[in-house]
Amino acid sequence: MRPGVVVTLVSASLLLLGAAPGAGDPQPLPALMADPGGGTQLITAEASALSSTSGTLTWWERRDGEWVQMGSADARFGAKGLVEGTARQQGTNTTPTGLYDLPFGFGLQAAPAGTSVEYRPVTADSWWCQDNDSASYNRWVEPLPSDCRAAESEKLSSFTTQYGYALVIGFNYQQPVRGRGAGIFLHVNGAGATAGCVSVPEDAMRRILQWADPKKGPHIAIGTVGGDTALTRY
């Protein structure tokens, strides 16, 4: 995982779904990265600029040495746009750019048929601790521990639409930095822009869960399309 990297993303709209590029076709997005996570599955979430609150999410798979587009959907980002992951501050309603793993899935609804990633059912006792003073900061907890304030955390069952299906984005997850942010997910669309997560329509979320294979090392890359704020560091 390489948190805080702003990714230069190039439009994949000219690629045929499920087809490898032919001679003269533009290179698929993951092929332009030096290291798209080390696995053979990658999700890209692209915005036109850091100020954008919407964009495109595409999932890719490497087959026979070529990156193939497996699906695409409209995506939503934070209400205050995107920001470099290492510079993000908690509570800013920004989506962190960078390359992240996808530790596990969860949801109020049962895992779609064929799901192979770890998938945790949301219960009335399921919380995501966002309390900077808690030992469980940026972790799934069940039930809420005594050192994690409910006012500083998310009761997952309260988000009946968004957390119907979700994948944890590994932002600030392996070695959490207090104050950088907690609870960044890929989840189902709500009414509008997110508080920092990436969201897609429910059908797309179901298809992503059915497609993602932990044996293939899936990651998600979040970034912008060109411009002064976009960097190619992979």
Residue frames as a rotation matrix with the C-alpha (Angstrom) as fourth column:
MET 1
0.581 0.814 0.000 0.00
0.814 -0.581 0.000 0.00
0.000 0.000 -1.000 0.00
ARG 2
-0.613 -0.769 0.180 1.26
0.773 -0.631 -0.065 3.47
0.163 0.099 0.982 -0.88
PRO 3
0.359 0.846 -0.394 -0.98
0.901 -0.424 -0.089 5.96
-0.242 -0.323 -0.915 0.96
GLY 4
0.354 -0.104 -0.930 -1.03
0.195 -0.964 0.182 9.59
-0.915 -0.245 -0.321 -0.02
VAL 5
-0.771 -0.600 0.214 -0.08
0.321 -0.075 0.944 9.16
-0.550 0.797 0.251 -3.67
VAL 6
0.173 0.791 -0.586 -2.13
-0.423 -0.478 -0.770 11.27
-0.889 0.381 0.252 -6.06
VAL 7
-0.308 -0.268 0.913 -2.64
0.490 0.778 0.394 9.11
-0.815 0.569 -0.108 -9.12
THR 8
-0.548 0.151 -0.823 -2.78
-0.705 -0.612 0.358 10.39
-0.450 0.776 0.442 -12.69
LEU 9
-0.264 0.564 0.782 -5.78
0.312 0.817 -0.484 8.61
-0.913 0.116 -0.392 -14.18
VAL 10
-0.870 -0.048 -0.491 -6.47
-0.439 -0.381 0.814 8.51
-0.227 0.923 0.310 -17.91
SER 11
0.052 0.999 -0.011 -9.99
-0.884 0.041 -0.465 8.00
-0.464 0.034 0.885 -19.24
ALA 12
-0.822 -0.284 0.493 -10.82
-0.114 0.931 0.345 4.40
-0.558 0.228 -0.798 -20.09
SER 13
0.056 0.986 -0.159 -14.01
-0.425 -0.120 -0.897 5.24
-0.903 0.118 0.413 -21.97
LEU 14
0.174 -0.015 -0.985 -12.61
-0.985 0.012 -0.174 4.00
0.014 1.000 -0.013 -25.29
LEU 15
-0.861 -0.505 0.054 -11.91
-0.508 0.860 -0.052 0.52
-0.020 -0.072 -0.997 -23.95
LEU 16
-0.028 0.848 -0.529 -14.39
-0.545 0.431 0.719 -2.21
0.838 0.309 0.450 -24.69
LEU 17
0.299 0.233 0.925 -15.80
-0.945 0.209 0.253 -3.94
-0.134 -0.950 0.283 -21.60
GLY 18
0.613 -0.054 0.789 -13.95
-0.223 0.945 0.238 -7.19
-0.758 -0.322 0.567 -20.99
ALA 19
0.902 -0.282 0.326 -11.68
0.414 0.355 -0.838 -6.79
0.121 0.891 0.437 -24.02
ALA 20
0.140 -0.934 -0.328 -7.92
0.638 -0.168 0.751 -6.35
-0.757 -0.314 0.573 -24.12
PRO 21
0.466 0.035 -0.884 -6.64
-0.408 -0.878 -0.249 -3.38
-0.785 0.477 -0.395 -26.16
GLY 22
0.674 -0.231 0.702 -5.62
0.673 0.583 -0.455 -3.98
-0.304 0.779 0.548 -29.73
ALA 23
-0.402 -0.880 0.252 -2.99
0.902 -0.334 0.274 -2.31
-0.157 0.338 0.928 -31.88
GLY 24
-0.645 0.068 0.761 -3.42
0.317 -0.883 0.347 1.45
0.696 0.465 0.548 -31.86
ASP 25
0.510 0.851 -0.123 -5.81
0.436 -0.132 0.890 1.43
0.741 -0.508 -0.439 -28.89
PRO 26
0.219 -0.420 0.881 -4.99
-0.699 -0.698 -0.159 3.59
0.681 -0.581 -0.446 -25.84
GLN 27
-0.669 -0.531 -0.521 -3.16
0.006 0.697 -0.717 1.76
0.743 -0.483 -0.463 -23.05
PRO 28
0.446 0.813 -0.374 -5.44
0.434 0.169 0.885 0.59
0.783 -0.557 -0.277 -20.24
LEU 29
0.679 -0.075 0.730 -5.07
-0.466 -0.812 0.351 2.66
0.567 -0.578 -0.587 -17.12
PRO 30
0.884 -0.361 0.297 -3.27
-0.131 0.418 0.899 0.08
-0.449 -0.834 0.322 -14.91
ALA 31
0.574 -0.693 0.436 -0.66
0.818 0.469 -0.332 -0.44
0.025 0.547 0.837 -17.66
LEU 32
0.413 -0.384 0.826 0.38
0.139 -0.870 -0.474 3.21
0.900 0.310 -0.306 -17.21
MET 33
0.797 -0.108 0.594 1.24
-0.598 -0.284 0.750 2.64
0.087 -0.953 -0.291 -13.55
ALA 34
-0.191 -0.954 -0.229 4.65
-0.790 0.288 -0.541 1.37
0.583 0.078 -0.809 -12.49
ASP 35
-0.941 -0.079 -0.329 3.13
0.123 0.827 -0.549 -0.74
0.315 -0.557 -0.768 -9.71
PRO 36
-0.275 0.925 0.262 -0.68
-0.599 -0.378 0.706 -1.00
0.752 0.038 0.658 -9.52
GLY 37
0.406 0.465 0.787 -0.58
-0.912 0.144 0.385 -2.85
0.066 -0.873 0.482 -6.21
GLY 38
-0.585 -0.788 0.192 1.25
-0.794 0.605 0.060 -6.02
-0.163 -0.117 -0.980 -7.15
GLY 39
-0.317 0.552 0.771 -1.85
0.011 0.815 -0.579 -8.11
-0.948 -0.175 -0.265 -7.75
THR 40
-0.927 0.038 0.373 -3.94
0.373 0.191 0.908 -8.91
-0.037 0.981 -0.191 -10.80
GLN 41
0.148 0.973 0.176 -7.06
0.926 -0.199 0.322 -6.97
0.349 0.115 -0.930 -9.78
LEU 42
-0.851 -0.414 -0.323 -7.33
0.496 -0.836 -0.235 -3.21
-0.173 -0.361 0.917 -9.49
ILE 43
0.389 0.919 0.066 -10.13
0.919 -0.381 -0.105 -0.70
-0.072 0.101 -0.992 -8.97
THR 44
-0.790 -0.583 0.187 -9.53
0.598 -0.801 0.029 2.85
0.133 0.135 0.982 -10.21
ALA 45
0.365 0.857 -0.365 -11.59
0.884 -0.442 -0.154 5.78
-0.293 -0.266 -0.918 -8.98
GLU 46
-0.621 -0.672 0.403 -10.99
0.781 -0.574 0.247 8.87
0.065 0.468 0.881 -11.12
ALA 47
0.459 0.667 -0.587 -12.07
0.634 -0.709 -0.310 12.47
-0.623 -0.230 -0.748 -10.66
SER 48
0.620 -0.192 0.761 -11.51
0.643 -0.431 -0.633 15.32
0.450 0.881 -0.144 -13.09
ALA 49
-0.126 -0.650 0.749 -9.92
-0.185 -0.727 -0.662 17.48
0.975 -0.222 -0.029 -10.35
LEU 50
-0.842 -0.253 -0.476 -9.34
0.391 0.321 -0.862 17.51
0.371 -0.913 -0.171 -6.61
SER 51
-0.819 0.571 0.062 -12.43
-0.515 -0.681 -0.520 19.71
-0.255 -0.458 0.852 -6.24
SER 52
-0.430 0.674 -0.601 -14.68
-0.541 0.340 0.769 17.13
0.723 0.656 0.219 -7.93
THR 53
-0.374 0.396 0.839 -17.38
-0.802 0.316 -0.506 15.30
-0.465 -0.862 0.200 -6.01
SER 54
0.685 0.572 0.451 -18.10
-0.238 0.761 -0.604 12.76
-0.689 0.306 0.657 -8.76
GLY 55
-0.245 -0.784 -0.571 -16.22
-0.921 0.004 0.391 10.72
-0.304 0.621 -0.722 -11.32
THR 56
0.532 0.364 -0.765 -15.81
-0.678 0.724 -0.127 7.17
0.507 0.586 0.632 -12.61
LEU 57
0.014 -0.484 0.875 -14.96
-0.758 0.565 0.325 3.91
-0.652 -0.668 -0.360 -10.90
THR 58
0.495 0.038 -0.868 -13.58
-0.740 0.543 -0.398 1.06
0.456 0.839 0.296 -13.06
TRP 59
0.405 -0.399 0.823 -12.48
-0.531 0.630 0.567 -2.42
-0.744 -0.667 0.044 -12.06
TRP 60
0.371 -0.491 -0.788 -9.75
-0.873 0.106 -0.477 -4.23
0.317 0.865 -0.389 -13.96
GLU 61
0.708 -0.227 0.669 -8.17
-0.189 0.851 0.489 -7.66
-0.680 -0.473 0.560 -14.12
ARG 62
-0.102 -0.834 -0.543 -4.86
-0.942 -0.093 0.321 -8.76
-0.318 0.545 -0.776 -15.60
ARG 63
0.625 0.359 0.693 -5.36
-0.103 0.918 -0.383 -11.66
-0.774 0.168 0.610 -18.01
ASP 64
0.611 -0.454 0.649 -2.71
0.775 0.511 -0.372 -13.19
-0.163 0.730 0.664 -20.27
GLY 65
-0.392 -0.912 -0.121 -0.40
0.890 -0.409 0.203 -10.27
-0.235 -0.028 0.972 -19.53
GLU 66
-0.680 0.226 0.697 -2.98
0.247 -0.825 0.508 -7.58
0.690 0.518 0.505 -20.40
TRP 67
-0.858 0.455 -0.238 -5.17
0.095 -0.314 -0.945 -5.43
-0.504 -0.834 0.226 -18.17
VAL 68
-0.670 0.713 0.205 -8.82
0.458 0.181 0.870 -5.94
0.584 0.677 -0.448 -19.08
GLN 69
-0.757 0.501 0.420 -11.69
-0.636 -0.713 -0.295 -3.68
0.151 -0.490 0.858 -18.04
MET 70
-0.872 0.413 -0.263 -14.28
0.443 0.894 -0.064 -5.78
0.209 -0.172 -0.963 -16.19
GLY 71
0.192 0.976 -0.107 -16.81
0.959 -0.163 0.232 -3.11
0.209 -0.147 -0.967 -15.28
SER 72
-0.865 -0.419 0.276 -17.41
0.374 -0.905 -0.200 0.59
0.333 -0.070 0.940 -14.73
ALA 73
0.202 0.942 -0.267 -19.83
0.949 -0.121 0.291 2.83
0.242 -0.313 -0.919 -12.86
ASP 74
0.229 -0.027 0.973 -20.42
-0.050 -0.999 -0.016 6.45
0.972 -0.045 -0.230 -11.93
ALA 75
-0.140 -0.371 -0.918 -18.76
0.899 0.341 -0.275 7.25
0.415 -0.864 0.286 -8.61
ARG 76
0.753 0.323 0.573 -19.19
0.028 -0.886 0.463 9.86
0.658 -0.333 -0.676 -5.90
PHE 77
-0.311 -0.902 -0.299 -16.49
0.602 0.057 -0.797 11.33
0.736 -0.428 0.525 -3.67
GLY 78
-0.414 0.074 -0.907 -16.35
0.872 -0.255 -0.419 13.55
-0.262 -0.964 0.041 -0.61
ALA 79
0.636 0.771 0.042 -18.50
0.763 -0.619 -0.183 16.66
-0.115 0.149 -0.982 -0.40
LYS 80
0.710 -0.480 -0.515 -15.28
-0.313 -0.871 0.379 18.72
-0.631 -0.108 -0.769 -0.23
GLY 81
0.663 -0.410 -0.626 -13.59
-0.667 0.055 -0.743 16.80
0.338 0.911 -0.237 -3.04
LEU 82
0.794 -0.485 -0.367 -10.33
0.493 0.866 -0.079 14.87
0.356 -0.118 0.927 -2.77
VAL 83
0.683 -0.661 0.310 -7.04
-0.727 -0.655 0.205 15.48
0.067 -0.365 -0.928 -0.97
GLU 84
-0.081 -0.803 -0.590 -3.67
-0.471 0.553 -0.688 13.74
0.879 0.222 -0.423 -0.85
GLY 85
0.555 0.450 -0.700 -3.97
0.247 0.714 0.655 10.90
0.794 -0.536 0.286 1.64
THR 86
-0.179 -0.728 -0.662 -0.95
0.905 0.143 -0.402 11.87
0.387 -0.670 0.633 3.76
ALA 87
-0.934 -0.151 0.324 -2.27
0.067 -0.964 -0.256 15.42
0.352 -0.218 0.911 4.12
ARG 88
-0.102 0.995 0.007 -5.87
0.127 0.006 0.992 14.49
0.987 0.102 -0.127 4.96
GLN 89
-0.928 -0.066 0.367 -7.45
-0.341 -0.244 -0.908 15.57
0.149 -0.967 0.204 8.24
GLN 90
-0.709 0.680 -0.189 -10.37
0.704 0.697 -0.136 13.85
0.040 -0.230 -0.972 9.93
GLY 91
-0.039 0.849 -0.528 -13.78
0.694 -0.357 -0.625 15.46
-0.719 -0.391 -0.575 9.60
THR 92
-0.576 -0.279 -0.768 -12.98
-0.221 -0.852 0.475 17.38
-0.787 0.444 0.429 6.41
ASN 93
0.498 0.840 0.216 -15.39
-0.061 0.282 -0.958 15.47
-0.865 0.464 0.192 4.11
THR 94
0.224 -0.517 -0.826 -12.55
-0.968 -0.219 -0.125 14.79
-0.116 0.827 -0.550 1.67
THR 95
0.993 0.059 0.107 -11.69
-0.037 0.979 -0.198 11.53
-0.116 0.193 0.974 -0.09
PRO 96
0.301 -0.954 0.012 -8.04
-0.422 -0.122 0.898 10.48
-0.855 -0.276 -0.439 0.31
THR 97
0.725 -0.175 -0.666 -6.08
-0.631 0.218 -0.744 9.91
0.276 0.960 0.048 -2.88
GLY 98
-0.238 -0.881 0.408 -3.61
-0.922 0.337 0.190 7.06
-0.305 -0.331 -0.893 -3.07
LEU 99
-0.107 0.095 -0.990 -3.28
-0.512 0.848 0.137 3.31
0.852 0.522 -0.042 -3.57
TYR 100
-0.303 0.131 0.944 -4.90
-0.940 0.123 -0.319 1.13
-0.158 -0.984 0.086 -0.89
ASP 101
-0.958 0.065 -0.281 -5.69
0.020 0.986 0.163 -2.47
0.287 0.150 -0.946 -0.18
LEU 102
-0.088 0.990 0.107 -9.22
-0.727 -0.137 0.673 -3.72
0.681 -0.019 0.732 0.54
PRO 103
-0.764 -0.452 0.461 -9.09
-0.643 0.464 -0.609 -5.53
0.061 -0.762 -0.645 3.91
PHE 104
-0.827 0.543 0.149 -12.67
0.494 0.827 -0.270 -6.92
-0.270 -0.150 -0.951 4.01
GLY 105
-0.633 0.712 0.302 -16.27
-0.088 -0.454 0.887 -6.36
0.769 0.535 0.350 3.04
PHE 106
-0.867 0.448 -0.219 -19.38
0.333 0.192 -0.923 -5.88
-0.371 -0.873 -0.316 5.17
GLY 107
-0.789 0.603 0.118 -23.04
-0.271 -0.515 0.813 -5.11
0.551 0.610 0.570 4.83
LEU 108
-0.464 0.761 0.454 -26.56
-0.724 -0.030 -0.689 -5.06
-0.511 -0.649 0.564 6.15
GLN 109
0.645 0.647 -0.407 -27.51
-0.762 0.504 -0.407 -7.32
-0.058 0.573 0.818 3.28
ALA 110
0.638 -0.385 0.667 -26.22
0.112 0.903 0.415 -10.83
-0.762 -0.190 0.620 2.79
ALA 111
-0.385 -0.869 -0.312 -23.10
-0.343 -0.179 0.922 -11.20
-0.857 0.462 -0.229 0.69
PRO 112
0.374 0.494 -0.785 -23.94
-0.907 0.020 -0.420 -11.54
-0.192 0.869 0.456 -3.03
ALA 113
0.881 -0.001 0.473 -23.70
0.043 0.996 -0.078 -15.07
-0.472 0.089 0.877 -4.38
GLY 114
0.690 -0.674 0.263 -20.12
0.579 0.296 -0.760 -15.88
0.434 0.677 0.595 -5.31
THR 115
0.703 -0.441 0.557 -18.48
-0.557 -0.829 0.047 -13.39
0.441 -0.344 -0.829 -2.92
SER 116
0.538 -0.579 -0.613 -15.04
0.537 0.796 -0.280 -14.69
0.650 -0.178 0.739 -1.88
VAL 117
-0.426 -0.649 0.631 -13.69
-0.152 -0.636 -0.756 -11.72
0.892 -0.418 0.172 0.13
GLU 118
-0.750 0.185 -0.635 -14.19
0.661 0.258 -0.705 -11.78
0.033 -0.948 -0.316 3.88
TYR 119
-0.441 0.704 0.557 -17.67
-0.074 -0.647 0.759 -10.34
0.894 0.294 0.337 4.41
ARG 120
-0.937 0.049 -0.346 -18.94
0.350 0.126 -0.928 -9.34
-0.001 -0.991 -0.135 7.85
PRO 121
-0.068 0.976 0.207 -22.69
0.732 -0.092 0.675 -9.03
0.678 0.197 -0.708 8.52
VAL 122
-0.757 -0.106 0.645 -23.68
-0.230 -0.881 -0.415 -5.73
0.612 -0.462 0.642 10.13
THR 123
-0.162 0.694 -0.701 -25.64
0.853 0.455 0.254 -6.17
0.495 -0.557 -0.666 13.36
ALA 124
0.778 0.531 0.335 -27.10
0.266 -0.762 0.590 -3.74
0.569 -0.371 -0.734 15.87
ASP 125
0.814 -0.521 -0.258 -23.78
0.234 -0.112 0.966 -3.96
-0.532 -0.846 0.031 17.77
SER 126
0.178 -0.778 0.602 -21.52
0.983 0.171 -0.069 -3.20
-0.049 0.604 0.795 14.79
TRP 127
0.873 0.008 -0.487 -19.60
0.076 -0.990 0.121 0.08
-0.481 -0.142 -0.865 14.98
TRP 128
0.335 -0.863 0.377 -16.64
0.732 -0.014 -0.681 1.73
0.593 0.504 0.628 13.28
CYS 129
0.539 -0.169 -0.825 -14.59
0.711 -0.434 0.553 3.47
-0.452 -0.885 -0.113 15.96
GLN 130
0.329 -0.394 0.858 -13.45
0.619 -0.597 -0.511 6.95
0.713 0.699 0.047 14.91
ASP 131
0.999 0.032 0.034 -12.51
-0.009 -0.580 0.815 8.20
0.046 -0.814 -0.579 18.37
ASN 132
0.421 -0.905 0.060 -8.91
-0.296 -0.200 -0.934 9.45
0.857 0.376 -0.352 18.26
ASP 133
-0.119 -0.452 0.884 -8.49
-0.971 -0.132 -0.198 8.63
0.206 -0.882 -0.424 21.96
SER 134
0.727 0.499 0.471 -9.54
-0.592 0.803 0.063 4.99
-0.347 -0.325 0.880 21.62
ALA 135
-0.343 -0.822 0.455 -7.27
-0.447 0.569 0.691 1.96
-0.826 0.033 -0.562 21.29
SER 136
-0.134 0.410 0.902 -9.71
0.636 0.734 -0.239 0.81
-0.760 0.541 -0.360 18.59
TYR 137
0.089 0.147 -0.985 -9.32
-0.399 -0.901 -0.170 3.91
-0.913 0.408 -0.022 16.40
ASN 138
-0.052 0.033 -0.998 -10.21
-0.997 -0.053 0.051 3.18
-0.052 0.998 0.036 12.74
ARG 139
-0.975 -0.205 -0.089 -11.37
-0.207 0.978 0.013 -0.34
0.084 0.031 -0.996 13.50
TRP 140
-0.006 0.937 -0.350 -14.56
-0.325 0.329 0.887 -2.40
0.946 0.119 0.302 13.27
VAL 141
-0.934 -0.217 0.285 -15.76
-0.334 0.242 -0.911 -3.04
0.129 -0.946 -0.298 16.83
GLU 142
0.020 0.957 -0.289 -18.61
-0.490 0.261 0.831 -5.16
0.871 0.125 0.474 18.10
PRO 143
0.638 0.768 0.055 -19.86
0.764 -0.640 0.084 -4.05
0.100 -0.012 -0.995 20.58
LEU 144
0.504 -0.415 0.757 -18.59
-0.057 -0.891 -0.450 -0.50
0.862 0.184 -0.473 21.10
PRO 145
-0.120 -0.614 -0.780 -15.71
0.815 0.387 -0.430 -0.59
0.566 -0.688 0.455 23.64
SER 146
0.552 0.413 -0.724 -15.82
0.812 -0.462 0.356 1.61
-0.188 -0.785 -0.591 26.72
ASP 147
-0.194 -0.715 -0.672 -12.96
0.439 -0.676 0.592 3.83
-0.877 -0.180 0.445 25.51
CYS 148
-0.893 -0.048 0.448 -14.65
0.444 -0.259 0.858 4.63
0.075 0.965 0.253 22.17
ARG 149
-0.604 0.673 -0.427 -17.26
-0.117 -0.604 -0.788 7.38
-0.789 -0.426 0.444 22.35
ALA 150
-0.077 0.690 0.720 -20.43
0.820 0.454 -0.348 6.75
-0.567 0.563 -0.601 20.35
ALA 151
0.752 0.390 -0.531 -20.55
0.123 -0.875 -0.468 10.42
-0.647 0.286 -0.706 19.34
GLU 152
0.086 -0.827 -0.555 -17.14
-0.799 -0.390 0.458 9.95
-0.595 0.405 -0.694 17.69
SER 153
-0.812 -0.348 0.469 -18.03
-0.103 0.876 0.472 6.72
-0.575 0.335 -0.747 15.87
GLU 154
-0.439 0.671 -0.598 -20.38
-0.852 -0.099 0.515 5.28
0.286 0.735 0.615 13.26
LYS 155
-0.265 0.496 0.827 -23.14
-0.320 0.764 -0.560 2.86
-0.909 -0.414 -0.044 14.20
LEU 156
-0.940 -0.317 -0.123 -23.04
-0.195 0.204 0.959 0.92
-0.279 0.926 -0.254 10.93
SER 157
-0.576 0.775 0.262 -26.65
0.803 0.596 0.001 -0.27
-0.156 0.211 -0.965 11.04
SER 158
-0.001 0.569 -0.822 -27.82
0.278 -0.790 -0.547 3.38
-0.960 -0.229 -0.158 10.96
PHE 159
-0.388 -0.222 -0.895 -26.71
-0.723 -0.529 0.445 3.69
-0.572 0.819 0.045 7.33
THR 160
0.125 0.576 0.808 -29.33
-0.090 0.817 -0.569 1.39
-0.988 -0.001 0.154 5.88
THR 161
0.973 0.207 -0.099 -28.73
-0.100 -0.004 -0.995 2.32
-0.206 0.978 0.016 2.24
GLN 162
0.466 -0.859 -0.211 -25.01
-0.853 -0.373 -0.366 3.10
0.236 0.351 -0.906 2.10
TYR 163
-0.520 -0.742 0.423 -23.91
-0.839 0.537 -0.088 0.06
-0.162 -0.401 -0.902 4.07
GLY 164
0.725 0.687 0.050 -26.17
-0.625 0.687 -0.371 -2.41
-0.289 0.238 0.927 2.33
TYR 165
0.767 -0.620 0.166 -22.89
0.640 0.721 -0.264 -3.52
0.044 0.309 0.950 0.74
ALA 166
0.851 -0.523 0.042 -19.40
-0.525 -0.850 0.049 -2.12
0.010 -0.064 -0.998 1.38
LEU 167
0.530 -0.808 -0.259 -15.67
0.676 0.586 -0.446 -2.76
0.512 0.061 0.857 1.14
VAL 168
0.758 -0.383 -0.528 -13.20
0.264 -0.560 0.785 -1.28
-0.596 -0.735 -0.324 3.62
ILE 169
0.714 -0.631 0.302 -10.59
0.103 -0.332 -0.938 0.92
0.692 0.701 -0.172 1.90
GLY 170
0.480 -0.562 -0.674 -7.28
0.861 0.448 0.239 0.47
0.167 -0.695 0.699 3.71
PHE 171
0.141 -0.380 0.914 -6.65
0.089 -0.915 -0.394 4.19
0.986 0.137 -0.095 4.19
ASN 172
-0.249 -0.335 0.909 -4.89
-0.787 -0.477 -0.392 4.89
0.565 -0.812 -0.145 7.52
TYR 173
0.713 0.695 -0.100 -5.65
-0.561 0.649 0.514 1.31
0.422 -0.311 0.852 8.48
GLN 174
0.424 -0.578 -0.697 -2.45
0.368 0.813 -0.451 -0.68
0.827 -0.066 0.558 8.97
GLN 175
-0.429 -0.558 -0.711 -0.78
0.901 -0.206 -0.382 1.81
0.066 -0.804 0.591 11.34
PRO 176
0.472 0.794 0.384 -3.42
0.782 -0.578 0.233 4.48
0.407 0.191 -0.893 12.01
VAL 177
-0.785 -0.600 0.154 -2.29
0.501 -0.762 -0.411 8.09
0.364 -0.246 0.898 12.43
ARG 178
-0.161 0.761 -0.629 -4.58
0.878 -0.180 -0.443 9.86
-0.450 -0.624 -0.639 14.89
GLY 179
0.015 0.299 -0.954 -6.47
0.010 -0.954 -0.299 12.73
-1.000 -0.005 -0.017 13.33
ARG 180
-0.869 -0.389 -0.306 -5.90
-0.293 -0.095 0.951 11.63
-0.400 0.916 -0.031 9.75
GLY 181
-0.169 0.894 -0.416 -9.25
-0.977 -0.097 0.188 9.95
0.127 0.438 0.890 9.34
ALA 182
-0.853 -0.010 0.521 -11.18
-0.193 0.935 -0.299 6.76
-0.484 -0.356 -0.799 9.89
GLY 183
-0.089 0.903 0.420 -13.95
0.294 0.426 -0.855 4.80
-0.952 0.047 -0.304 8.23
ILE 184
-0.226 -0.016 -0.974 -13.16
-0.849 -0.488 0.205 5.24
-0.478 0.873 0.097 4.53
PHE 185
-0.236 0.293 0.926 -15.17
0.153 0.953 -0.262 2.73
-0.960 0.080 -0.270 2.52
LEU 186
-0.904 0.234 -0.357 -16.36
-0.385 -0.089 0.919 1.86
0.183 0.968 0.170 -0.97
HIS 187
-0.700 0.704 0.124 -20.10
0.300 0.447 -0.842 1.61
-0.648 -0.552 -0.524 -0.51
VAL 188
-0.198 0.762 0.617 -23.56
0.978 0.108 0.181 2.08
0.072 0.639 -0.766 -2.04
ASN 189
-0.692 -0.014 0.722 -24.64
0.219 -0.957 0.192 5.59
0.688 0.291 0.665 -3.04
GLY 190
-0.466 0.602 -0.648 -26.57
0.709 -0.184 -0.681 7.68
-0.530 -0.777 -0.341 -0.57
ALA 191
0.582 0.805 -0.115 -28.44
0.607 -0.524 -0.597 10.87
-0.541 0.278 -0.794 -1.38
GLY 192
0.963 -0.269 -0.021 -25.40
-0.227 -0.764 -0.604 12.78
0.147 0.586 -0.797 -2.61
ALA 193
0.133 -0.989 -0.066 -21.66
-0.415 0.005 -0.910 13.26
0.900 0.148 -0.409 -2.11
THR 194
0.469 -0.017 -0.883 -20.00
0.572 0.768 0.289 11.33
0.673 -0.640 0.370 0.70
ALA 195
0.976 -0.194 0.099 -18.22
-0.194 -0.569 0.799 12.28
-0.098 -0.799 -0.593 3.92
GLY 196
0.120 -0.991 -0.065 -14.96
-0.895 -0.136 0.425 11.02
-0.430 0.007 -0.903 2.39
CYS 197
-0.085 -0.056 0.995 -15.80
0.083 0.995 0.063 7.56
-0.993 0.088 -0.080 1.10
VAL 198
-0.844 -0.013 -0.536 -16.23
-0.533 -0.082 0.842 6.45
-0.055 0.997 0.062 -2.51
SER 199
-0.262 0.821 0.506 -19.73
-0.140 0.487 -0.862 5.37
-0.955 -0.297 -0.013 -3.47
VAL 200
-0.932 0.030 -0.361 -21.36
-0.352 0.163 0.922 3.69
0.086 0.986 -0.141 -6.47
PRO 201
0.028 0.993 -0.118 -24.85
-0.919 0.072 0.387 2.40
0.392 0.098 0.915 -7.38
GLU 202
0.247 0.149 0.957 -25.98
-0.764 0.638 0.098 -0.72
-0.596 -0.756 0.272 -5.53
ASP 203
0.985 0.152 0.085 -25.79
-0.068 0.783 -0.618 -2.99
-0.160 0.603 0.782 -8.59
ALA 204
0.464 -0.883 -0.064 -22.18
-0.366 -0.126 -0.922 -1.96
0.807 0.452 -0.381 -9.17
MET 205
-0.096 -0.488 0.867 -21.32
-0.993 -0.019 -0.120 -2.65
0.075 -0.873 -0.483 -5.53
ARG 206
0.629 0.387 0.674 -22.81
-0.455 0.887 -0.085 -6.12
-0.631 -0.253 0.734 -5.79
ARG 207
0.957 -0.269 -0.105 -20.82
0.034 0.467 -0.884 -6.87
0.287 0.843 0.456 -8.96
ILE 208
0.180 -0.937 0.300 -17.58
-0.697 -0.337 -0.633 -5.64
0.694 -0.095 -0.714 -7.38
LEU 209
0.051 -0.116 0.992 -18.07
-0.918 0.386 0.092 -7.92
-0.394 -0.915 -0.087 -4.38
GLN 210
0.851 0.305 0.427 -18.73
-0.130 0.911 -0.392 -10.88
-0.509 0.278 0.815 -6.66
TRP 211
0.838 -0.543 -0.052 -15.64
-0.044 0.029 -0.999 -10.05
0.544 0.839 0.000 -8.74
ALA 212
0.275 -0.792 0.545 -13.06
-0.887 -0.427 -0.174 -9.23
0.370 -0.436 -0.820 -6.05
ASP 213
0.820 -0.115 -0.560 -10.83
0.169 0.985 0.044 -12.21
0.547 -0.131 0.827 -5.26
PRO 214
0.833 -0.509 0.218 -8.44
-0.458 -0.411 0.788 -11.96
-0.311 -0.756 -0.575 -2.28
LYS 215
0.441 -0.687 0.577 -6.13
0.519 0.720 0.461 -14.45
-0.732 0.096 0.675 -4.01
LYS 216
0.314 -0.268 0.911 -5.62
0.902 -0.215 -0.374 -11.87
0.295 0.939 0.174 -6.80
GLY 217
-0.458 -0.642 -0.615 -4.52
0.840 -0.539 -0.062 -9.04
-0.292 -0.545 0.786 -4.50
PRO 218
0.260 0.605 0.752 -7.21
0.806 -0.565 0.177 -6.43
0.532 0.560 -0.634 -5.28
HIS 219
-0.609 -0.402 -0.684 -6.38
0.675 -0.716 -0.180 -2.77
-0.417 -0.571 0.707 -4.55
ILE 220
0.618 0.733 0.283 -8.08
0.784 -0.547 -0.293 0.55
-0.060 0.403 -0.913 -5.17
ALA 221
-0.640 -0.768 0.019 -6.32
0.759 -0.628 0.174 3.60
-0.121 0.126 0.985 -6.66
ILE 222
0.540 0.816 -0.205 -8.00
0.799 -0.574 -0.180 6.97
-0.264 -0.067 -0.962 -6.09
GLY 223
-0.477 -0.776 -0.413 -6.87
0.547 -0.630 0.551 10.07
-0.688 0.037 0.725 -7.95
THR 224
0.323 0.551 -0.769 -7.39
-0.172 -0.765 -0.620 12.70
-0.931 0.332 -0.152 -10.63
VAL 225
0.571 -0.073 0.818 -7.18
0.782 0.351 -0.515 12.96
-0.250 0.933 0.257 -14.39
GLY 226
-0.013 -0.682 0.731 -4.10
0.805 -0.441 -0.398 15.05
0.594 0.583 0.555 -15.22
GLY 227
0.788 0.302 0.537 -3.52
0.062 -0.906 0.418 18.61
0.613 -0.296 -0.732 -14.11
ASP 228
-0.014 -0.867 0.498 -0.98
-0.534 -0.414 -0.737 20.12
0.845 -0.277 -0.457 -11.76
THR 229
0.106 0.127 0.986 -2.30
-0.989 0.119 0.091 18.14
-0.105 -0.985 0.138 -8.78
ALA 230
0.956 0.281 0.090 -1.90
-0.265 0.952 -0.155 14.73
-0.129 0.124 0.984 -10.41
LEU 231
0.007 -1.000 0.023 1.35
-0.973 -0.001 0.232 12.76
-0.232 -0.024 -0.972 -10.04
THR 232
0.793 0.140 -0.593 2.49
-0.335 0.913 -0.232 9.46
0.509 0.382 0.771 -11.53
ARG 233
0.040 -0.784 0.620 4.51
-0.997 -0.069 -0.024 7.90
0.062 -0.617 -0.784 -8.74
TYR 234
0.710 0.236 0.663 3.66
-0.366 0.928 0.062 4.23
-0.601 -0.287 0.746 -9.13
